[in-house]
Amino acid sequence: MNQPASNKPEPKLDAPSADLRPDGKPADKSADKPAEPAKPERSGRLSADDWAQAALDLIAEQGVAAVAVEPLARRLGVTKGSFYWHFPSRDALLVAALERWEKVEQETVFGQLEPIPDPRQRLRSLFHLVAHEVKSHVIYSELLKALDHPAVQPVIGRVSERRLDYLTASFRQAGLSRTDAQHRARLLYAAYVGFLQLNLQLHQTRMQHDEFEAYVEHMMATLIPSS
């Protein structure tokens, strides 16, 4: 529910086959953009996680369609051979990047909240944690724009289902009935997605810091059951 910068261009989704030129070689999607200066070539071998994280960084900056082998190789300061050591194709890299994003969210968000025994305090901690985690929300917003991509839809489906299940369980533990907990979880998740749409896709004017913090407090007071 943070309010990331809203001046990012909205990329159009490329079909998977758009990564190939007519001669079957990988296409350079950056041909119509200013050339990105190449970094000095690294001496150490990059891991598959390094490539996946670089792809996530590019998704956050330019969207799913921007993920391509040659621009990433230039960014990382390596040759394309490093990529093909780990992945057979651009789509395989995209799948690995999305799985990494999903795993990191599971560990960093839900993992931090697990030790908190009180469900209301756990929900408050969740609000604060989510409100100030920018990059993951930017990636999520970009993935929502690319739901018709076969690699994206299953990940968004799993992540959304897990988030809703977690919220429902937390509201149940906070004293709501099953039906009310489900309604409250959907309301909260809809508010989160809607806030991202307003800020990242509709380019609504960003709130000042104090105004945003007051908004987060209002959301908590409205949605978290009182003891």
C-alpha positions in Angstrom: 0.0 0.0 0.0 2.9 2.3 -0.5 2.9 5.0 -3.1 5.8 4.3 -5.4 6.9 6.8 -8.0 4.3 7.2 -10.7 6.3 8.4 -13.7 7.1 5.0 -15.2 6.1 4.3 -18.7 3.5 1.5 -19.2 5.1 -1.1 -21.4 3.2 -3.1 -23.9 3.3 -6.9 -23.5 5.4 -8.7 -26.1 4.4 -12.2 -27.2 6.9 -14.9 -26.3 8.0 -15.2 -29.9 8.9 -11.5 -30.1 12.4 -12.4 -28.7 13.4 -13.9 -32.0 14.5 -12.2 -35.2 13.5 -13.8 -38.5 16.8 -15.6 -38.7 16.1 -17.2 -35.3 18.6 -15.3 -33.2 17.6 -13.3 -30.1 16.3 -9.9 -30.9 17.8 -6.8 -29.3 14.7 -5.0 -27.9 16.8 -2.0 -27.0 17.5 -1.1 -30.6 15.0 1.7 -30.6 16.3 3.1 -27.3 19.5 4.9 -26.4 22.2 2.2 -25.9 22.8 1.3 -22.3 26.5 1.6 -21.5 28.0 -1.8 -21.1 29.5 -2.6 -17.7 33.0 -4.0 -17.5 32.8 -7.7 -18.0 32.8 -9.7 -14.8 35.5 -12.2 -14.0 33.3 -14.4 -11.8 30.4 -16.5 -13.1 27.0 -15.3 -12.4 24.4 -17.5 -10.8 20.9 -18.2 -12.0 19.7 -16.1 -9.1 21.8 -13.2 -10.2 20.0 -13.3 -13.6 16.6 -13.7 -12.0 17.2 -10.7 -9.8 18.4 -8.6 -12.7 15.2 -9.6 -14.6 13.1 -8.5 -11.6 14.9 -5.2 -11.4 14.1 -4.7 -15.1 10.5 -5.6 -14.6 10.2 -3.0 -11.9 11.8 -0.3 -14.1 10.2 -1.1 -17.5 7.7 -4.0 -17.2 7.6 -7.6 -18.3 8.0 -6.9 -22.0 11.4 -5.3 -21.4 13.0 -8.6 -20.2 15.4 -9.6 -22.9 18.8 -11.4 -22.9 21.1 -8.8 -24.5 20.1 -5.8 -22.4 20.4 -7.8 -19.2 23.8 -9.1 -20.3 25.0 -5.5 -20.9 23.6 -4.5 -17.5 25.4 -7.3 -15.7 28.6 -6.8 -17.6 28.7 -10.3 -19.1 28.3 -12.0 -22.4 25.1 -13.9 -23.5 27.0 -17.1 -22.9 26.6 -16.6 -19.2 22.8 -16.5 -19.7 22.7 -19.7 -21.7 24.7 -21.5 -19.1 21.7 -21.2 -16.8 18.6 -20.8 -19.0 17.5 -22.2 -22.3 15.3 -19.2 -23.2 14.1 -15.8 -22.2 10.8 -17.3 -21.0 12.7 -19.7 -18.7 14.4 -16.7 -17.2 11.1 -14.9 -16.7 9.7 -18.0 -14.9 12.7 -18.1 -12.6 12.4 -14.4 -11.9 8.7 -14.7 -10.9 9.4 -17.7 -8.7 12.2 -15.7 -7.0 9.8 -12.8 -6.4 7.2 -15.2 -5.0 9.7 -16.9 -2.7 11.2 -13.7 -1.4 7.8 -12.3 -0.5 6.9 -15.5 1.3 10.1 -15.4 3.3 10.4 -11.7 4.0 6.8 -10.8 4.6 5.1 -13.8 6.1 8.3 -15.0 7.6 8.7 -11.8 9.7 5.1 -11.9 10.9 5.0 -15.5 11.9 6.5 -15.0 15.4 3.9 -12.4 16.4 1.2 -14.2 18.5 -1.4 -11.5 18.8 -3.5 -11.4 15.5 -4.3 -7.7 15.7 -0.7 -6.8 16.3 0.2 -9.1 13.4 -2.2 -7.3 11.2 -0.8 -3.9 12.2 2.7 -5.1 11.5 1.6 -6.4 8.1 0.1 -2.9 7.3 3.3 -1.2 8.3 5.5 -3.7 6.5 3.5 -3.6 3.3 3.1 0.2 3.4 6.8 0.8 3.3 7.9 -1.9 0.9 8.1 -0.2 -2.5 9.8 -2.4 -5.0 7.7 -5.5 -4.6 4.5 -3.4 -5.2 6.0 -1.9 -8.4 6.7 -5.4 -9.6 3.3 -6.6 -8.7 1.7 -3.7 -10.5 3.7 -4.5 -13.6 2.6 -8.1 -13.4 -1.0 -7.1 -13.2 -0.6 -5.4 -16.6 0.8 -8.6 -18.1 -1.8 -11.1 -16.8 -2.3 -12.5 -20.3 1.3 -13.8 -20.3 1.3 -17.6 -19.6 4.2 -17.3 -17.1 2.6 -14.4 -15.2 -1.0 -15.5 -14.6 -0.2 -18.6 -12.4 2.1 -16.7 -10.2 -0.4 -13.8 -9.6 -3.1 -16.4 -9.0 -1.0 -18.2 -6.3 0.2 -15.0 -4.7 -3.3 -13.5 -4.5 -4.8 -16.7 -3.1 -2.1 -17.0 -0.5 -2.5 -13.3 0.6 -6.3 -13.6 0.8 -6.0 -16.9 2.8 -3.5 -15.2 5.2 -5.7 -12.2 5.7 -8.8 -14.3 6.2 -7.1 -16.5 8.8 -5.8 -13.4 10.6 -9.2 -11.8 10.8 -10.7 -15.0 12.0 -8.1 -15.2 14.8 -8.9 -11.5 15.6 -12.5 -12.6 16.4 -14.5 -12.2 13.1 -16.8 -14.9 11.8 -15.7 -16.9 8.8 -17.9 -14.9 6.4 -17.0 -11.5 7.9 -13.3 -12.5 7.8 -13.5 -13.4 4.1 -15.3 -10.1 3.4 -12.8 -8.1 5.3 -9.9 -9.8 3.6 -11.3 -9.1 0.2 -12.0 -5.4 1.1 -8.4 -5.0 2.3 -6.9 -6.6 -0.7 -9.1 -4.6 -3.1 -8.0 -1.4 -1.3 -4.4 -2.5 -1.8 -4.7 -3.2 -5.5 -6.8 -0.1 -6.0 -4.2 2.1 -4.3 -1.5 0.6 -6.6 -3.7 1.3 -9.7 -4.2 5.0 -8.6 -0.5 5.6 -8.0 1.3 3.5 -10.6 -1.2 3.3 -13.5 -3.5 6.3 -13.2 -0.6 8.5 -12.1 -2.5 10.1 -9.2 -0.6 12.8 -7.4 1.5 11.3 -4.7 0.6 12.0 -1.0 3.1 13.8 1.2 4.7 11.6 3.9 2.5 12.7 6.8 -0.6 12.4 4.7 0.3 8.9 3.6 1.1 7.8 7.2 -2.3 9.2 8.3 -3.9 7.2 5.5 -2.2 4.0 6.7 -3.4 4.6 10.3 -6.9 5.2 9.0 -6.9 2.0 7.1 -5.7 0.1 10.2 -8.3 1.7 12.4 -11.1 1.0 9.9 -10.2 -2.6 9.0 -8.5 -4.2 12.0 -11.1 -5.3 14.6 -10.7 -3.7 18.0 -9.9 -5.9 21.0 
